[in-house]
Amino acid sequence: LSLPTSSDGKPNVVILFADNLAYDDVGTFQTTNNKSSKSKSRTPRTDALASQGLKLLHWNSPAVLCSASRAALLTGKYPVRTGVYPRVFEPDARHGLLANETTLADYLHQEGYATKLVGK
């Protein structure tokens, strides 16, 4: 999602990423004429963000595991190429992305952005 620009003219960027989320689990993707939709989720704040920004409609997670899908999002690579797949990293894990891996945050830093990752 891209929100209104900041004081320096660059768009603010917020990416909401969830594992095992069905397409219609977020209100903004539910339609009244989608008869197959069984979701009754109400997500007014997420819907408000989406209405002000960009919704990416054609992205599929390359993995059903959280660590692998996040590695793909951060690097733009298939999880197996990041060394993450097929594991799920536990809080006490000693390994993760390779130290020399270039991530989305690295590219954003080059453009003057500050970044933050919040997750479970």
Legacy VTK file of the C-alpha trace (Angstrom):
# vtk DataFile Version 3.0
C-alpha trace
ASCII
DATASET POLYDATA
POINTS 120 float
0.000 0.000 0.000
1.300 3.429 -0.804
-0.113 6.242 1.277
-0.004 10.022 0.877
3.453 11.454 0.428
5.646 12.574 3.293
7.110 16.037 3.717
10.010 15.151 1.382
7.605 14.223 -1.429
8.267 10.486 -1.351
5.317 8.150 -0.903
5.012 6.372 2.414
5.129 2.608 1.925
3.296 0.153 4.161
3.254 -3.553 3.341
0.832 -5.736 5.259
1.837 -9.355 4.855
-0.075 -12.273 6.331
0.435 -16.002 6.035
-2.501 -18.236 5.081
-4.849 -15.342 4.457
-7.635 -16.046 1.999
-8.225 -13.425 -0.680
-11.591 -12.405 0.698
-10.574 -12.393 4.387
-9.912 -8.661 4.120
-12.978 -6.495 3.537
-11.473 -4.463 0.707
-11.261 -7.607 -1.431
-14.787 -8.811 -0.695
-17.383 -8.021 -3.318
-21.134 -8.126 -3.059
-21.422 -10.157 -6.263
-18.849 -12.769 -5.178
-21.270 -15.515 -4.210
-18.447 -17.937 -3.365
-17.148 -15.643 -0.620
-17.802 -17.176 2.776
-15.829 -14.635 4.754
-17.671 -12.219 6.992
-14.549 -10.429 8.178
-14.805 -6.724 8.882
-11.560 -4.856 8.453
-12.441 -1.134 8.371
-8.964 0.230 9.129
-7.273 -1.989 6.565
-10.003 -1.074 4.081
-9.345 2.632 4.728
-5.610 2.183 4.079
-6.345 0.277 0.871
-8.767 2.938 -0.355
-6.006 5.577 -0.098
-3.265 3.552 -1.701
-2.313 0.811 -4.078
-3.667 -2.720 -3.808
-1.432 -5.374 -5.322
-3.838 -7.908 -6.766
-1.565 -10.354 -8.561
0.983 -11.547 -6.046
1.008 -15.044 -4.661
3.206 -16.271 -1.871
5.697 -18.826 -3.163
5.505 -20.789 0.091
2.962 -21.700 2.752
5.539 -21.356 5.518
6.021 -17.977 7.169
9.835 -17.850 7.090
10.027 -18.856 3.437
7.258 -16.523 2.268
8.817 -13.577 4.116
12.234 -14.340 2.653
10.668 -14.228 -0.817
8.987 -10.892 -0.132
12.169 -9.344 1.280
14.495 -10.583 -1.465
12.337 -11.018 -4.544
13.697 -14.551 -4.881
12.208 -17.984 -4.591
12.662 -19.163 -0.997
14.889 -22.071 -2.023
17.371 -19.531 -3.456
17.572 -17.680 -0.123
18.528 -20.737 1.925
15.354 -20.414 3.982
13.131 -23.060 2.406
11.720 -25.408 3.700
12.383 -24.448 7.309
10.385 -22.319 9.703
12.675 -20.400 12.013
11.933 -20.632 15.693
12.704 -17.696 18.053
16.004 -19.324 19.078
17.139 -20.059 15.512
20.823 -19.480 14.781
20.376 -19.047 11.052
18.309 -16.848 8.775
18.829 -14.998 5.533
22.405 -15.016 4.341
24.292 -11.969 5.592
25.132 -10.893 2.036
21.499 -11.056 0.854
20.150 -7.787 -0.558
16.641 -7.060 0.702
13.831 -4.676 -0.095
14.919 -2.666 2.965
18.411 -2.265 1.489
16.953 -0.810 -1.701
14.654 1.490 0.261
17.579 2.716 2.396
19.442 3.635 -0.805
16.479 5.872 -1.674
16.537 7.594 1.720
13.783 5.638 3.434
13.790 4.487 7.040
12.428 0.965 7.393
10.921 -1.162 10.104
9.739 -4.754 10.280
7.123 -5.788 12.803
6.019 -9.373 13.087
5.168 -12.208 15.298
LINES 1 121
120 0 1 2 3 4 5 6 7 8 9 10 11 12 13 14 15 16 17 18 19 20 21 22 23 24 25 26 27 28 29 30 31 32 33 34 35 36 37 38 39 40 41 42 43 44 45 46 47 48 49 50 51 52 53 54 55 56 57 58 59 60 61 62 63 64 65 66 67 68 69 70 71 72 73 74 75 76 77 78 79 80 81 82 83 84 85 86 87 88 89 90 91 92 93 94 95 96 97 98 99 100 101 102 103 104 105 106 107 108 109 110 111 112 113 114 115 116 117 118 119
